[in-house]
Amino acid sequence: MKDARGNKIKKGDILLEFNRGGKNFGKYQQGVLFWEVPKKFNFRQGINYNLYGEKYLFSFVDIKRSIKVNIDEMPKNFLYYFTHGLSDIYCSKTATNVKDAITNSDWKKQIKELNKHRKLLGL
């Protein structure tokens, strides 16, 4: 099995899926979804994590629109937040690679929101 760029994909790999962009309140946004490849991948379900760090399957991932993420190139603490609820981010311009998606996104704002929710839950 391979991602959109022809990289081999295996169980446990984290992928970034680019969704269509559009205007939201007058500003351009492109949705980006991070997901993990499950043990038995059926081409439609991926793994995400809740605020407690628990895995869950969700439907409608598209490996043909996804690229493999090199965790070593991600910002500090990114993996922790991915495994504790960070799955969707929004880019302010069309992203074509992982670095663009992160650099031009609201991921730091999303982390602040996640931390507020975690605090409310006593986590």
N, CA, C and O atoms as a GROMACS GRO file, in nm:
protein
  492
    1MET      N    1   0.085  -0.117   0.000
    1MET     CA    2   0.000   0.000   0.000
    1MET      C    3   0.090   0.123   0.000
    1MET      O    4   0.192   0.126   0.068
    2LYS      N    5   0.050   0.226  -0.078
    2LYS     CA    6   0.131   0.346  -0.094
    2LYS      C    7   0.046   0.473  -0.078
    2LYS      O    8  -0.074   0.473  -0.105
    3ASP      N    9   0.113   0.580  -0.034
    3ASP     CA   10   0.044   0.709  -0.021
    3ASP      C   11   0.041   0.782  -0.155
    3ASP      O   12   0.080   0.725  -0.258
    4ALA      N   13  -0.004   0.907  -0.155
    4ALA     CA   14  -0.019   0.984  -0.278
    4ALA      C   15   0.113   1.008  -0.350
    4ALA      O   16   0.115   1.033  -0.471
    5ARG      N   17   0.223   1.000  -0.278
    5ARG     CA   18   0.355   1.024  -0.338
    5ARG      C   19   0.431   0.894  -0.366
    5ARG      O   20   0.547   0.898  -0.406
    6GLY      N   21   0.365   0.781  -0.345
    6GLY     CA   22   0.428   0.653  -0.372
    6GLY      C   23   0.512   0.597  -0.259
    6GLY      O   24   0.583   0.499  -0.279
    7ASN      N   25   0.505   0.659  -0.139
    7ASN     CA   26   0.577   0.608  -0.023
    7ASN      C   27   0.506   0.485   0.032
    7ASN      O   28   0.383   0.483   0.040
    8LYS      N   29   0.583   0.384   0.070
    8LYS     CA   30   0.523   0.264   0.130
    8LYS      C   31   0.465   0.300   0.266
    8LYS      O   32   0.525   0.372   0.345
    9ILE      N   33   0.345   0.248   0.290
    9ILE     CA   34   0.273   0.274   0.414
    9ILE      C   35   0.259   0.143   0.492
    9ILE      O   36   0.232   0.038   0.435
   10LYS      N   37   0.278   0.153   0.624
   10LYS     CA   38   0.260   0.035   0.709
   10LYS      C   39   0.182   0.074   0.835
   10LYS      O   40   0.161   0.192   0.862
   11LYS      N   41   0.140  -0.026   0.909
   11LYS     CA   42   0.066  -0.005   1.033
   11LYS      C   43   0.142   0.091   1.124
   11LYS      O   44   0.263   0.078   1.142
   12GLY      N   45   0.070   0.188   1.180
   12GLY     CA   46   0.129   0.282   1.274
   12GLY      C   47   0.182   0.409   1.211
   12GLY      O   48   0.213   0.505   1.283
   13ASP      N   49   0.193   0.414   1.078
   13ASP     CA   50   0.238   0.536   1.012
   13ASP      C   51   0.132   0.645   1.029
   13ASP      O   52   0.012   0.618   1.032
   14ILE      N   53   0.179   0.768   1.041
   14ILE     CA   54   0.087   0.882   1.050
   14ILE      C   55   0.084   0.948   0.913
   14ILE      O   56   0.187   0.975   0.851
   15LEU      N   57  -0.038   0.974   0.867
   15LEU     CA   58  -0.057   1.036   0.736
   15LEU      C   59  -0.126   1.171   0.751
   15LEU      O   60  -0.199   1.195   0.847
   16LEU      N   61  -0.102   1.256   0.656
   16LEU     CA   62  -0.165   1.387   0.649
   16LEU      C   63  -0.249   1.386   0.522
   16LEU      O   64  -0.197   1.363   0.413
   17GLU      N   65  -0.378   1.410   0.537
   17GLU     CA   66  -0.471   1.410   0.423
   17GLU      C   67  -0.514   1.552   0.392
   17GLU      O   68  -0.568   1.622   0.478
   18PHE      N   69  -0.489   1.593   0.268
   18PHE     CA   70  -0.530   1.726   0.225
   18PHE      C   71  -0.673   1.722   0.175
   18PHE      O   72  -0.708   1.640   0.091
   19ASN      N   73  -0.755   1.810   0.227
   19ASN     CA   74  -0.894   1.823   0.182
   19ASN      C   75  -0.907   1.948   0.097
   19ASN      O   76  -0.815   2.029   0.088
   20ARG      N   77  -1.021   1.963   0.037
   20ARG     CA   78  -1.044   2.080  -0.047
   20ARG      C   79  -1.044   2.207   0.036
   20ARG      O   80  -1.087   2.208   0.151
   21GLY      N   81  -0.996   2.313  -0.024
   21GLY     CA   82  -0.996   2.442   0.042
   21GLY      C   83  -1.114   2.526  -0.002
   21GLY      O   84  -1.182   2.494  -0.100
   22GLY      N   85  -1.138   2.633   0.070
   22GLY     CA   86  -1.247   2.723   0.035
   22GLY      C   87  -1.248   2.842   0.129
   22GLY      O   88  -1.167   2.851   0.221
   23LYS      N   89  -1.340   2.932   0.105
   23LYS     CA   90  -1.353   3.052   0.188
   23LYS      C   91  -1.434   3.022   0.313
   23LYS      O   92  -1.538   2.955   0.307
   24ASN      N   93  -1.386   3.072   0.426
   24ASN     CA   94  -1.457   3.059   0.552
   24ASN      C   95  -1.449   3.196   0.619
   24ASN      O   96  -1.341   3.241   0.658
   25PHE      N   97  -1.563   3.263   0.633
   25PHE     CA   98  -1.569   3.399   0.687
   25PHE      C   99  -1.476   3.492   0.610
   25PHE      O  100  -1.409   3.577   0.669
   26GLY      N  101  -1.471   3.476   0.477
   26GLY     CA  102  -1.392   3.564   0.392
   26GLY      C  103  -1.245   3.528   0.381
   26GLY      O  104  -1.173   3.593   0.305
   27LYS      N  105  -1.199   3.427   0.454
   27LYS     CA  106  -1.059   3.388   0.449
   27LYS      C  107  -1.048   3.247   0.390
   27LYS      O  108  -1.134   3.162   0.416
   28TYR      N  109  -0.944   3.224   0.312
   28TYR     CA  110  -0.922   3.092   0.254
   28TYR      C  111  -0.876   2.995   0.363
   28TYR      O  112  -0.792   3.030   0.447
   29GLN      N  113  -0.930   2.875   0.362
   29GLN     CA  114  -0.886   2.770   0.452
   29GLN      C  115  -0.884   2.637   0.378
   29GLN      O  116  -0.975   2.606   0.301
   30GLN      N  117  -0.780   2.560   0.404
   30GLN     CA  118  -0.773   2.423   0.353
   30GLN      C  119  -0.767   2.331   0.474
   30GLN      O  120  -0.680   2.346   0.560
   31GLY      N  121  -0.858   2.237   0.479
   31GLY     CA  122  -0.859   2.142   0.588
   31GLY      C  123  -0.750   2.036   0.569
   31GLY      O  124  -0.727   1.988   0.459
   32VAL      N  125  -0.685   2.003   0.679
   32VAL     CA  126  -0.582   1.900   0.679
   32VAL      C  127  -0.613   1.805   0.793
   32VAL      O  128  -0.635   1.848   0.906
   33LEU      N  129  -0.615   1.678   0.763
   33LEU     CA  130  -0.648   1.575   0.861
   33LEU      C  131  -0.528   1.486   0.884
   33LEU      O  132  -0.469   1.436   0.789
   34PHE      N  133  -0.492   1.467   1.010
   34PHE     CA  134  -0.387   1.371   1.045
   34PHE      C  135  -0.454   1.244   1.093
   34PHE      O  136  -0.551   1.249   1.169
   35TRP      N  137  -0.403   1.129   1.048
   35TRP     CA  138  -0.458   1.002   1.093
   35TRP      C  139  -0.350   0.895   1.090
   35TRP      O  140  -0.249   0.909   1.021
   36GLU      N  141  -0.374   0.789   1.165
   36GLU     CA  142  -0.278   0.679   1.176
   36GLU      C  143  -0.333   0.557   1.103
   36GLU      O  144  -0.454   0.532   1.102
   37VAL      N  145  -0.243   0.482   1.042
   37VAL     CA  146  -0.283   0.361   0.969
   37VAL      C  147  -0.309   0.250   1.071
   37VAL      O  148  -0.220   0.217   1.150
   38PRO      N  149  -0.430   0.190   1.070
   38PRO     CA  150  -0.461   0.082   1.163
   38PRO      C  151  -0.395  -0.050   1.123
   38PRO      O  152  -0.340  -0.064   1.014
   39LYS      N  153  -0.403  -0.147   1.214
   39LYS     CA  154  -0.344  -0.279   1.191
   39LYS      C  155  -0.401  -0.343   1.065
   39LYS      O  156  -0.326  -0.395   0.982
   40LYS      N  157  -0.532  -0.340   1.051
   40LYS     CA  158  -0.598  -0.393   0.932
   40LYS      C  159  -0.662  -0.275   0.859
   40LYS      O  160  -0.771  -0.229   0.894
   41PHE      N  161  -0.592  -0.227   0.758
   41PHE     CA  162  -0.639  -0.109   0.686
   41PHE      C  163  -0.730  -0.152   0.572
   41PHE      O  164  -0.692  -0.233   0.488
   42ASN      N  165  -0.852  -0.097   0.570
   42ASN     CA  166  -0.948  -0.134   0.466
   42ASN      C  167  -0.970  -0.022   0.364
   42ASN      O  168  -1.070  -0.021   0.293
   43PHE      N  169  -0.876   0.073   0.356
   43PHE     CA  170  -0.880   0.184   0.261
   43PHE      C  171  -0.987   0.287   0.290
   43PHE      O  172  -1.003   0.380   0.211
   44ARG      N  173  -1.060   0.277   0.398
   44ARG     CA  174  -1.162   0.378   0.430
   44ARG      C  175  -1.160   0.419   0.577
   44ARG      O  176  -1.222   0.519   0.612
   45GLN      N  177  -1.092   0.344   0.664
   45GLN     CA  178  -1.092   0.377   0.806
   45GLN      C  179  -0.951   0.406   0.854
   45GLN      O  180  -0.856   0.335   0.818
   46GLY      N  181  -0.937   0.510   0.936
   46GLY     CA  182  -0.810   0.544   0.997
   46GLY      C  183  -0.827   0.553   1.147
   46GLY      O  184  -0.938   0.543   1.200
   47ILE      N  185  -0.716   0.571   1.216
   47ILE     CA  186  -0.719   0.584   1.362
   47ILE      C  187  -0.696   0.730   1.398
   47ILE      O  188  -0.612   0.799   1.341
   48ASN      N  189  -0.774   0.775   1.494
   48ASN     CA  190  -0.752   0.904   1.557
   48ASN      C  191  -0.751   0.882   1.708
   48ASN      O  192  -0.776   0.770   1.754
   49TYR      N  193  -0.724   0.985   1.783
   49TYR     CA  194  -0.715   0.976   1.928
   49TYR      C  195  -0.806   1.080   1.992
   49TYR      O  196  -0.826   1.188   1.936
   50ASN      N  197  -0.860   1.046   2.110
   50ASN     CA  198  -0.940   1.144   2.183
   50ASN      C  199  -0.851   1.217   2.284
   50ASN      O  200  -0.731   1.191   2.290
   51LEU      N  201  -0.909   1.307   2.362
   51LEU     CA  202  -0.832   1.385   2.460
   51LEU      C  203  -0.764   1.299   2.565
   51LEU      O  204  -0.665   1.341   2.625
   52TYR      N  205  -0.818   1.180   2.588
   52TYR     CA  206  -0.761   1.089   2.687
   52TYR      C  207  -0.646   1.006   2.633
   52TYR      O  208  -0.583   0.931   2.707
   53GLY      N  209  -0.619   1.019   2.504
   53GLY     CA  210  -0.513   0.941   2.442
   53GLY      C  211  -0.559   0.805   2.395
   53GLY      O  212  -0.476   0.720   2.361
   54GLU      N  213  -0.690   0.782   2.392
   54GLU     CA  214  -0.745   0.654   2.349
   54GLU      C  215  -0.767   0.655   2.198
   54GLU      O  216  -0.815   0.754   2.142
   55LYS      N  217  -0.732   0.544   2.134
   55LYS     CA  218  -0.751   0.532   1.989
   55LYS      C  219  -0.896   0.503   1.956
   55LYS      O  220  -0.968   0.439   2.034
   56TYR      N  221  -0.940   0.551   1.840
   56TYR     CA  222  -1.070   0.513   1.787
   56TYR      C  223  -1.062   0.513   1.635
   56TYR      O  224  -0.987   0.590   1.575
   57LEU      N  225  -1.141   0.426   1.574
   57LEU     CA  226  -1.148   0.419   1.428
   57LEU      C  227  -1.249   0.521   1.378
   57LEU      O  228  -1.354   0.540   1.439
   58PHE      N  229  -1.218   0.585   1.268
   58PHE     CA  230  -1.315   0.672   1.205
   58PHE      C  231  -1.313   0.643   1.056
   58PHE      O  232  -1.214   0.593   1.002
   59SER      N  233  -1.421   0.674   0.990
   59SER     CA  234  -1.437   0.637   0.849
   59SER      C  235  -1.405   0.752   0.754
   59SER      O  236  -1.394   0.868   0.793
   60PHE      N  237  -1.390   0.713   0.631
   60PHE     CA  238  -1.377   0.803   0.517
   60PHE      C  239  -1.242   0.874   0.508
   60PHE      O  240  -1.237   0.994   0.478
   61VAL      N  241  -1.134   0.801   0.534
   61VAL     CA  242  -1.002   0.855   0.502
   61VAL      C  243  -0.972   0.818   0.357
   61VAL      O  244  -1.030   0.724   0.303
   62ASP      N  245  -0.883   0.892   0.296
   62ASP     CA  246  -0.850   0.867   0.156
   62ASP      C  247  -0.699   0.864   0.141
   62ASP      O  248  -0.634   0.968   0.140
   63ILE      N  249  -0.644   0.746   0.129
   63ILE     CA  250  -0.498   0.730   0.120
   63ILE      C  251  -0.443   0.795  -0.007
   63ILE      O  252  -0.326   0.832  -0.010
   64LYS      N  253  -0.524   0.808  -0.109
   64LYS     CA  254  -0.478   0.868  -0.235
   64LYS      C  255  -0.461   1.020  -0.224
   64LYS      O  256  -0.398   1.082  -0.309
   65ARG      N  257  -0.518   1.080  -0.119
   65ARG     CA  258  -0.500   1.224  -0.093
   65ARG      C  259  -0.412   1.247   0.028
   65ARG      O  260  -0.404   1.359   0.079
   66SER      N  261  -0.346   1.142   0.075
   66SER     CA  262  -0.267   1.151   0.198
   66SER      C  263  -0.119   1.129   0.169
   66SER      O  264  -0.081   1.059   0.075
   67ILE      N  265  -0.036   1.190   0.253
   67ILE     CA  266   0.107   1.166   0.243
   67ILE      C  267   0.162   1.129   0.381
   67ILE      O  268   0.114   1.176   0.484
   68LYS      N  269   0.262   1.045   0.380
   68LYS     CA  270   0.325   0.996   0.503
   68LYS      C  271   0.398   1.110   0.572
   68LYS      O  272   0.467   1.190   0.508
   69VAL      N  273   0.384   1.116   0.704
   69VAL     CA  274   0.446   1.220   0.786
   69VAL      C  275   0.573   1.164   0.849
   69VAL      O  276   0.572   1.055   0.906
   70ASN      N  277   0.681   1.239   0.838
   70ASN     CA  278   0.804   1.204   0.909
   70ASN      C  279   0.799   1.278   1.042
   70ASN      O  280   0.817   1.400   1.047
   71ILE      N  281   0.774   1.205   1.149
   71ILE     CA  282   0.756   1.265   1.281
   71ILE      C  283   0.878   1.346   1.323
   71ILE      O  284   0.864   1.446   1.393
   72ASP      N  285   0.996   1.305   1.281
   72ASP     CA  286   1.118   1.378   1.318
   72ASP      C  287   1.120   1.520   1.264
   72ASP      O  288   1.191   1.605   1.316
   73GLU      N  289   1.043   1.546   1.158
   73GLU     CA  290   1.039   1.680   1.098
   73GLU      C  291   0.924   1.765   1.153
   73GLU      O  292   0.909   1.881   1.114
   74MET      N  293   0.846   1.709   1.242
   74MET     CA  294   0.732   1.782   1.296
   74MET      C  295   0.775   1.871   1.412
   74MET      O  296   0.878   1.845   1.475
   75PRO      N  297   0.698   1.976   1.443
   75PRO     CA  298   0.732   2.064   1.554
   75PRO      C  299   0.735   1.988   1.687
   75PRO      O  300   0.673   1.882   1.701
   76LYS      N  301   0.807   2.044   1.783
   76LYS     CA  302   0.818   1.986   1.916
   76LYS      C  303   0.679   1.962   1.975
   76LYS      O  304   0.591   2.047   1.961
   77ASN      N  305   0.659   1.851   2.036
   77ASN     CA  306   0.534   1.810   2.103
   77ASN      C  307   0.421   1.777   2.007
   77ASN      O  308   0.310   1.749   2.052
   78PHE      N  309   0.444   1.780   1.876
   78PHE     CA  310   0.336   1.752   1.783
   78PHE      C  311   0.280   1.611   1.803
   78PHE      O  312   0.158   1.593   1.806
   79LEU      N  313   0.367   1.512   1.817
   79LEU     CA  314   0.320   1.374   1.833
   79LEU      C  315   0.234   1.360   1.958
   79LEU      O  316   0.131   1.291   1.955
   80TYR      N  317   0.273   1.424   2.067
   80TYR     CA  318   0.194   1.418   2.189
   80TYR      C  319   0.053   1.472   2.163
   80TYR      O  320  -0.046   1.408   2.200
   81TYR      N  321   0.044   1.588   2.100
   81TYR     CA  322  -0.088   1.647   2.077
   81TYR      C  323  -0.169   1.568   1.975
   81TYR      O  324  -0.292   1.561   1.985
   82PHE      N  325  -0.103   1.509   1.877
   82PHE     CA  326  -0.175   1.423   1.782
   82PHE      C  327  -0.239   1.306   1.857
   82PHE      O  328  -0.354   1.271   1.831
   83THR      N  329  -0.165   1.246   1.951
   83THR     CA  330  -0.218   1.131   2.025
   83THR      C  331  -0.306   1.172   2.142
   83THR      O  332  -0.346   1.088   2.222
   84HIS      N  333  -0.337   1.300   2.153
   84HIS     CA  334  -0.428   1.350   2.256
   84HIS      C  335  -0.531   1.448   2.199
   84HIS      O  336  -0.568   1.545   2.264
   85GLY      N  337  -0.577   1.420   2.077
   85GLY     CA  338  -0.692   1.493   2.025
   85GLY      C  339  -0.671   1.584   1.906
   85GLY      O  340  -0.769   1.627   1.845
   86LEU      N  341  -0.547   1.617   1.869
   86LEU     CA  342  -0.525   1.705   1.754
   86LEU      C  343  -0.530   1.623   1.626
   86LEU      O  344  -0.441   1.542   1.599
   87SER      N  345  -0.635   1.644   1.547
   87SER     CA  346  -0.645   1.568   1.422
   87SER      C  347  -0.668   1.658   1.303
   87SER      O  348  -0.617   1.631   1.194
   88ASP      N  349  -0.744   1.765   1.320
   88ASP     CA  350  -0.775   1.856   1.210
   88ASP      C  351  -0.709   1.991   1.234
   88ASP      O  352  -0.716   2.047   1.343
   89ILE      N  353  -0.645   2.041   1.131
   89ILE     CA  354  -0.593   2.177   1.135
   89ILE      C  355  -0.639   2.246   1.007
   89ILE      O  356  -0.684   2.181   0.913
   90TYR      N  357  -0.627   2.377   1.004
   90TYR     CA  358  -0.668   2.453   0.887
   90TYR      C  359  -0.554   2.543   0.841
   90TYR      O  360  -0.497   2.618   0.919
   91CYS      N  361  -0.522   2.533   0.713
   91CYS     CA  362  -0.415   2.612   0.652
   91CYS      C  363  -0.474   2.739   0.592
   91CYS      O  364  -0.587   2.742   0.544
   92SER      N  365  -0.392   2.844   0.596
   92SER     CA  366  -0.436   2.972   0.541
   92SER      C  367  -0.407   2.984   0.392
   92SER      O  368  -0.448   3.081   0.328
   93LYS      N  369  -0.336   2.888   0.336
   93LYS     CA  370  -0.313   2.884   0.192
   93LYS      C  371  -0.306   2.738   0.149
   93LYS      O  372  -0.296   2.649   0.233
   94THR      N  373  -0.312   2.714   0.022
   94THR     CA  374  -0.310   2.577  -0.027
   94THR      C  375  -0.175   2.514   0.005
   94THR      O  376  -0.070   2.564  -0.036
   95ALA      N  377  -0.179   2.404   0.078
   95ALA     CA  378  -0.056   2.333   0.115
   95ALA      C  379  -0.037   2.213   0.023
   95ALA      O  380  -0.134   2.147  -0.015
   96THR      N  381   0.087   2.186  -0.010
   96THR     CA  382   0.118   2.071  -0.094
   96THR      C  383   0.212   1.974  -0.026
   96THR      O  384   0.241   1.867  -0.079
   97ASN      N  385   0.262   2.012   0.091
   97ASN     CA  386   0.349   1.921   0.166
   97ASN      C  387   0.328   1.943   0.315
   97ASN      O  388   0.258   2.036   0.357
   98VAL      N  389   0.389   1.857   0.395
   98VAL     CA  390   0.368   1.859   0.540
   98VAL      C  391   0.418   1.990   0.600
   98VAL      O  392   0.351   2.050   0.684
   99LYS      N  393   0.536   2.036   0.558
   99LYS     CA  394   0.592   2.159   0.614
   99LYS      C  395   0.500   2.279   0.588
   99LYS      O  396   0.476   2.358   0.679
  100ASP      N  397   0.449   2.292   0.465
  100ASP     CA  398   0.356   2.401   0.434
  100ASP      C  399   0.230   2.392   0.518
  100ASP      O  400   0.179   2.492   0.568
  101ALA      N  401   0.180   2.270   0.533
  101ALA     CA  402   0.056   2.250   0.609
  101ALA      C  403   0.072   2.296   0.754
  101ALA      O  404  -0.017   2.360   0.809
  102ILE      N  405   0.184   2.263   0.814
  102ILE     CA  406   0.207   2.301   0.954
  102ILE      C  407   0.238   2.450   0.966
  102ILE      O  408   0.181   2.520   1.050
  103THR      N  409   0.329   2.498   0.883
  103THR     CA  410   0.373   2.638   0.890
  103THR      C  411   0.259   2.737   0.872
  103THR      O  412   0.254   2.840   0.940
  104ASN      N  413   0.167   2.706   0.782
  104ASN     CA  414   0.058   2.799   0.749
  104ASN      C  415  -0.074   2.760   0.812
  104ASN      O  416  -0.181   2.793   0.759
  105SER      N  417  -0.068   2.692   0.924
  105SER     CA  418  -0.192   2.644   0.986
  105SER      C  419  -0.216   2.706   1.122
  105SER      O  420  -0.137   2.785   1.173
  106ASP      N  421  -0.330   2.668   1.179
  106ASP     CA  422  -0.370   2.716   1.311
  106ASP      C  423  -0.340   2.613   1.419
  106ASP      O  424  -0.408   2.612   1.522
  107TRP      N  425  -0.241   2.526   1.399
  107TRP     CA  426  -0.220   2.416   1.493
  107TRP      C  427  -0.188   2.465   1.634
  107TRP      O  428  -0.228   2.400   1.730
  108LYS      N  429  -0.117   2.575   1.649
  108LYS     CA  430  -0.086   2.626   1.784
  108LYS      C  431  -0.213   2.675   1.853
  108LYS      O  432  -0.229   2.656   1.974
  109LYS      N  433  -0.302   2.738   1.778
  109LYS     CA  434  -0.431   2.780   1.833
  109LYS      C  435  -0.513   2.657   1.874
  109LYS      O  436  -0.577   2.656   1.979
  110GLN      N  437  -0.509   2.554   1.791
  110GLN     CA  438  -0.581   2.430   1.822
  110GLN      C  439  -0.529   2.368   1.951
  110GLN      O  440  -0.607   2.317   2.032
  111ILE      N  441  -0.397   2.372   1.971
  111ILE     CA  442  -0.337   2.316   2.093
  111ILE      C  443  -0.385   2.392   2.216
  111ILE      O  444  -0.413   2.331   2.319
  112LYS      N  445  -0.395   2.525   2.206
  112LYS     CA  446  -0.446   2.603   2.319
  112LYS      C  447  -0.587   2.560   2.356
  112LYS      O  448  -0.621   2.548   2.473
  113GLU      N  449  -0.670   2.539   2.254
  113GLU     CA  450  -0.808   2.493   2.277
  113GLU      C  451  -0.808   2.353   2.340
  113GLU      O  452  -0.884   2.327   2.433
  114LEU      N  453  -0.724   2.264   2.288
  114LEU     CA  454  -0.716   2.129   2.345
  114LEU      C  455  -0.676   2.135   2.492
  114LEU      O  456  -0.732   2.064   2.575
  115ASN      N  457  -0.579   2.219   2.524
  115ASN     CA  458  -0.534   2.231   2.663
  115ASN      C  459  -0.644   2.283   2.754
  115ASN      O  460  -0.654   2.240   2.869
  116LYS      N  461  -0.727   2.376   2.704
  116LYS     CA  462  -0.842   2.425   2.783
  116LYS      C  463  -0.937   2.310   2.814
  116LYS      O  464  -0.981   2.294   2.928
  117HIS      N  465  -0.968   2.230   2.711
  117HIS     CA  466  -1.059   2.116   2.732
  117HIS      C  467  -0.999   2.012   2.824
  117HIS      O  468  -1.069   1.956   2.909
  118ARG      N  469  -0.870   1.986   2.809
  118ARG     CA  470  -0.803   1.889   2.896
  118ARG      C  471  -0.807   1.936   3.042
  118ARG      O  472  -0.827   1.856   3.133
  119LYS      N  473  -0.787   2.065   3.062
  119LYS     CA  474  -0.789   2.120   3.198
  119LYS      C  475  -0.929   2.106   3.259
  119LYS      O  476  -0.943   2.068   3.375
  120LEU      N  477  -1.032   2.136   3.180
  120LEU     CA  478  -1.170   2.120   3.227
  120LEU      C  479  -1.199   1.976   3.267
  120LEU      O  480  -1.275   1.951   3.360
  121LEU      N  481  -1.138   1.882   3.195
  121LEU     CA  482  -1.160   1.740   3.223
  121LEU      C  483  -1.067   1.688   3.333
  121LEU      O  484  -1.076   1.571   3.372
  122GLY      N  485  -0.979   1.772   3.382
  122GLY     CA  486  -0.886   1.730   3.486
  122GLY      C  487  -0.774   1.644   3.435
  122GLY      O  488  -0.722   1.560   3.509
  123LEU      N  489  -0.735   1.662   3.312
  123LEU     CA  490  -0.628   1.583   3.252
  123LEU      C  491  -0.496   1.656   3.256
  123LEU      O  492  -0.395   1.603   3.210
   0.00000   0.00000   0.00000
